[in-house]
Amino acid sequence: MIGAQNLDLSVILVDWNMPEMNGLDFVKAIRADPKYNAVPLMMVTTETEIEQMYLALEAGANEYVMKPFTDEVIADKLRLLGVLQ
């Protein structure tokens, strides 16, 4: 898990569907660690149901992008998060 390491992160992108831990559980775990609480986090996923978007944002994701997406969509979201200018 990322919390076991001391990383200097500017943004975290996570997918809902991952092999060992789903993205929602990852968001909850990362937001429970105070040292990563302020790192912008974007869920990038094929999950398109509003309920899943709501759960991710409620758990601490700052943005939610549904696949397929364009480079421009990711860049716009990263600008909203203050990662790109």
Number of C-alpha atoms within 10 A of each C-alpha: 8 11 14 7 7 9 10 9 10 13 16 15 15 19 20 19 14 11 7 7 11 13 21 23 13 20 24 15 17 21 19 14 13 10 13 21 14 13 18 20 24 24 24 20 19 14 17 12 9 9 10 14 20 12 12 23 18 13 18 21 25 17 18 23 19 15 12 9 12 9 7 9 13 15 14 15 17 18 12 14 18 12 13 10 9
